[in-house]
Amino acid sequence: MVYSDVPKEELAIYADALLHCFHQANSLTRNAAPVLKPNSRRTVWKGVQMAYTELLRVGAKNYPSYHPERIALLDDLAYLCHLYADICDQATVTICMIEAARARASDEKLDEMDRIKTAQRLKEIDHHLLECRRLQRLQELRTTKTKKPCKLKRLWKLIFRRSKPCK
């Protein structure tokens, strides 16, 4: 998708274009028919994973972990994790967390202004990932079904058991 010899200047343009496309795809797949919705959202999510794997690979090759452009790529991926929280996988969230931790550990190499911007961007990444996990837990709670004792059914059996004629 993205070649290794992409100039640094063009990498940000590709990332912005892909973010916009996947954001629009989110809107389209959310409004899709219920029958097509899960498959199309999963297909789009696989595209997100493939595209951002390539972008992060090229970003890691061109920028150190604390560089604002690399953090911008990470922020975009965390935002997409938040948008696609219903189908986002734990591995992608973990990659975002690891990359954010690397950026935090080495941000002292930046000047003061970039450090403030980076700290703000890292807070946004944390917010996106926390919202993603919150939505995933909420979805798990909604889909988890517990078998509740059916009081009416037991009461009905109790009534008819007593009313049966004795032999």
MILOMAR-781599 format. One record per residue (C-alpha): residue in one letter; residue number from 1; x, y, z. Coordinates in Angstrom, 1 decimal, decimal comma. Example, Ala and Ser with C-alpha at 12.3 -4.5 7.8 and 13.67 -1.06 7.14 Angstrom:
   code   pos       px       py       pz
      a     1     12,3     -4,5      7,8
      s     2     13,7     -1,1      7,1
//
This chain:
   code   pos       px       py       pz
      m     1      0,0      0,0      0,0
      v     2      2,7      2,5      1,1
      y     3      6,1      2,1     -0,3
      s     4      9,2      2,2      1,8
      d     5     10,8      5,0     -0,3
      v     6      7,9      7,5      0,3
      p     7      9,3     10,9      1,1
      k     8      8,6     12,2      4,6
      e     9      6,5     15,1      3,3
      e    10      4,2     12,8      1,5
      l    11      3,7     10,4      4,4
      a    12      1,6     12,9      6,3
      i    13     -0,6     13,4      3,2
      y    14     -1,2      9,7      2,8
      a    15     -2,0      9,4      6,5
      d    16     -4,5     12,3      6,3
      a    17     -6,2     10,8      3,2
      l    18     -6,5      7,4      4,7
      l    19     -7,9      8,8      7,9
      h    20    -10,5     10,7      6,0
      c    21    -11,4      7,6      3,9
      f    22    -11,7      5,3      7,0
      h    23    -13,7      8,0      8,8
      q    24    -16,2      8,2      5,9
      a    25    -16,3      4,4      5,7
      n    26    -17,2      4,3      9,4
      s    27    -20,2      6,5      8,7
      l    28    -21,3      4,4      5,7
      t    29    -20,9      1,1      7,5
      r    30    -22,7      2,3     10,6
      n    31    -25,8      3,2      8,4
      a    32    -25,6     -0,1      6,4
      a    33    -28,3     -2,7      6,5
      p    34    -28,1     -4,9      9,6
      v    35    -27,4     -8,0      7,4
      l    36    -24,4     -6,4      5,7
      k    37    -23,1     -4,4      8,7
      p    38    -20,8     -6,8     10,5
      n    39    -19,1     -8,1      7,4
      s    40    -18,5     -4,7      5,8
      r    41    -17,2     -3,2      9,1
      r    42    -14,8     -6,1      9,6
      t    43    -13,6     -5,7      6,1
      v    44    -13,0     -2,0      6,6
      w    45    -11,3     -2,7      9,9
      k    46     -8,9     -5,1      8,2
      g    47     -8,1     -2,3      5,7
      v    48     -7,4      0,0      8,7
      q    49     -5,0     -2,6     10,1
      m    50     -3,2     -3,1      6,9
      a    51     -2,9      0,6      6,0
      y    52     -1,7      1,7      9,4
      t    53      0,7     -1,2      9,7
      e    54      2,4      0,1      6,6
      l    55      2,2      3,7      7,8
      l    56      3,6      2,9     11,2
      r    57      6,4      0,8      9,6
      v    58      7,4      3,7      7,3
      g    59      7,0      6,2     10,1
      a    60      9,3      4,1     12,4
      k    61     11,8      4,0      9,6
      n    62     11,8      7,8      9,0
      y    63     11,1      9,2     12,5
      p    64     12,2      8,5     16,1
      s    65      9,5      7,4     18,5
      y    66      9,1     10,9     20,0
      h    67      8,7     12,8     16,7
      p    68      5,4     14,7     16,3
      e    69      4,6     13,1     12,9
      r    70      5,0      9,6     14,3
      i    71      2,8     10,5     17,2
      a    72      0,2     12,0     14,8
      l    73      0,1      8,6     13,0
      l    74     -0,5      6,9     16,4
      d    75     -3,2      9,4     17,3
      d    76     -5,0      8,7     14,0
      l    77     -4,9      4,9     14,7
      a    78     -6,1      5,4     18,2
      y    79     -9,0      7,5     16,9
      l    80     -9,9      4,8     14,4
      c    81     -9,8      2,3     17,2
      h    82    -12,3      4,5     19,0
      l    83    -14,5      4,7     15,9
      y    84    -14,4      1,0     15,2
      a    85    -14,5     -0,1     18,9
      d    86    -17,2     -2,6     18,1
      i    87    -14,8     -4,7     16,0
      c    88    -11,4     -3,4     17,1
      d    89     -9,0     -6,0     18,2
      q    90     -6,9     -6,0     21,4
      a    91     -3,6     -6,3     19,5
      t    92     -4,1     -3,0     17,8
      v    93     -5,0     -1,2     21,1
      t    94     -1,9     -2,8     22,7
      i    95      0,3     -1,6     19,8
      c    96     -1,0      2,0     20,4
      m    97     -0,3      1,7     24,1
      i    98      3,2      0,5     23,5
      e    99      4,0      3,2     21,0
      a   100      2,5      5,9     23,3
      a   101      4,7      4,6     26,1
      r   102      7,8      4,8     23,9
      a   103      6,9      8,4     22,9
      r   104      6,5      9,4     26,6
      a   105      9,8      7,8     27,6
      s   106     11,8      9,8     25,1
      d   107     10,0     13,1     24,8
      e   108     12,7     14,9     26,8
      k   109     14,6     15,2     23,5
      l   110     12,0     17,7     22,2
      d   111     12,0     21,4     22,7
      e   112      9,5     22,9     25,2
      m   113      6,8     23,8     22,6
      d   114      6,9     20,4     20,9
      r   115      6,9     18,7     24,3
      i   116      3,7     20,5     25,2
      k   117      2,0     19,5     21,9
      t   118      3,2     16,0     22,3
      a   119      1,9     15,7     25,8
      q   120     -1,5     17,0     24,6
      r   121     -1,5     14,5     21,7
      l   122     -0,6     11,6     24,0
      k   123     -3,5     12,6     26,3
      e   124     -5,8     12,4     23,2
      i   125     -4,4      9,0     22,4
      d   126     -5,1      7,8     25,9
      h   127     -8,6      9,2     25,8
      h   128     -9,3      7,4     22,5
      l   129     -8,0      4,1     23,8
      l   130     -9,9      4,4     27,1
      e   131    -13,1      5,2     25,2
      c   132    -12,5      2,2     22,9
      r   133    -12,1     -0,1     25,9
      r   134    -15,1      1,3     27,6
      l   135    -17,3      0,8     24,5
      q   136    -15,9     -2,8     24,1
      r   137    -16,8     -3,6     27,7
      l   138    -20,2     -2,1     27,3
      q   139    -20,8     -4,2     24,2
      e   140    -19,7     -7,3     26,1
      l   141    -22,2     -6,5     28,8
      r   142    -24,9     -6,1     26,3
      t   143    -24,2     -9,3     24,5
      t   144    -23,6    -11,4     27,6
      k   145    -26,8    -13,2     28,5
      t   146    -27,3    -14,7     31,8
      k   147    -30,0    -17,3     32,4
      k   148    -32,4    -15,8     34,8
      p   149    -34,8    -18,1     36,7
      c   150    -38,2    -17,8     35,2
      k   151    -40,5    -17,1     38,2
      l   152    -43,7    -17,2     36,3
      k   153    -42,9    -20,6     34,8
      r   154    -42,1    -22,1     38,2
      l   155    -45,2    -20,6     39,7
      w   156    -47,3    -22,0     36,8
      k   157    -45,8    -25,5     37,4
      l   158    -46,4    -25,3     41,1
      i   159    -50,1    -24,4     40,5
      f   160    -50,7    -27,2     38,1
      r   161    -48,8    -29,7     40,1
      r   162    -51,1    -29,1     43,0
      s   163    -54,3    -29,2     41,0
      k   164    -53,6    -32,6     39,4
      p   165    -56,2    -35,2     40,5
      c   166    -54,9    -37,9     42,8
      k   167    -55,3    -41,5     41,8
//
